[in-house]
Amino acid sequence: MKELVRGASLKPLYIKYRLDPSPYVSVLVCFEQQEEMLAIALKKPQLLTNGITMVKIADLQFQGRYQKTDDGALYLQYLEPNREDDSVLISLQDHVDALFPNVSRISLTCMHPSVIPRSRQIRNVTDILLTSHPITTDLSTDHIEHLLAIHRNTKSFYANGQISAVELLDSSPFLHLDMFSCWAAGNVFFLVLRKFTGRWLHLIYCINNVDTCPLEELLETWRTRRTHENLRGVRLSLGHQVNVPELIYRFNLQKWNPARRPRYYTNVPKINHVEYGDMFDKSGKMDTSEFYDIQQIDTGKWASIHIAQSTNGTAAKFCVWDL
């Protein structure tokens, strides 16, 4: 199998390890935005009974079997019947590293906070998704900081659940990631918006009644350079409507001028966890002809914002131009 993969010169965009509260550890490989199942590691022998064979993984022998996905592709199911350590997972990673050397992105999906301690066995993680079921269940900032303390080379983090915290310190590590995305309720939304120092931010807001408009705060702090020196893109989903004409007047927002900037924005993060995909058309570009432009004081730098409103609230996209 190793020779076959290398001979085909396959270069995955990323490798994904998914940890479930059950004994499963799934391994997926992404080629051109299509994820393919590679293997599932198991802990409990009773989960596999038929078709068992001996499988050699990274010089160790394990019991396992081949299984088919719904589309007919084969993947390996591994079984470790007699041991309680993590040799299956470690050997599986060694095997994947040998199959796909030099993959720059290792993605970790934790399907529940309870699996965070098990994630220590996953090496070289760059992108993390932490979820809870249902997603309206609170995720503590302690959960996020625990994961980032384990995986110190993380570049992006997607918290698929409402974030709760008594306070956020400037030293909170997720505020300084390259990319951060979460559901955020109450004061956490504004604290993250104000303190984030990275490049890409996505916040989903769950409160309908607010005294301060997040879009006003974003535009004011970026325009005056009070914060967000490194910011390149923001998506905000708000549970209420905003006064767009007032924003246009207050910040002197201007319609697109082809002489000022291009129509398409292409400075795009290609990270699998944070779902920026609907910002772009099939060519991988974002059409900003319907965006309003805002100029930064002193630097003359331009950014663009699009505000869409519905009965469910407001969705805003904000991007900074490197012209």
Secondary structure, 3 states (H helix, E strand, C coil): CHHHHHHCCCCCCEEEEEECCCCCEEEEEEECCEEEEEEEEECCHHHCCCCCEEEEECCEEEEEEEEECCCCCEEEEEECCCCCCCHHHHHHHHHHHHHCCCCCCEEEEECCHHHCHHHHHCCCCCEEEEECCCCCCEEEHHHHHHHHHHCCCCCEEEEEEEEECCCCCCCCHHHHCCEEEEEECCHHHHHHHHHCCCCEEEEEECCCCCCCCHHHHHHHHHHCCCCCCCCCEEEEEECCCCCHHHHHHHCCCEECCCCCCCCEECCCCCCCCCCCHHHCCCCCCEECCCCEEEECCCCCCEEEEEEEEECCEEEEEEEECCC
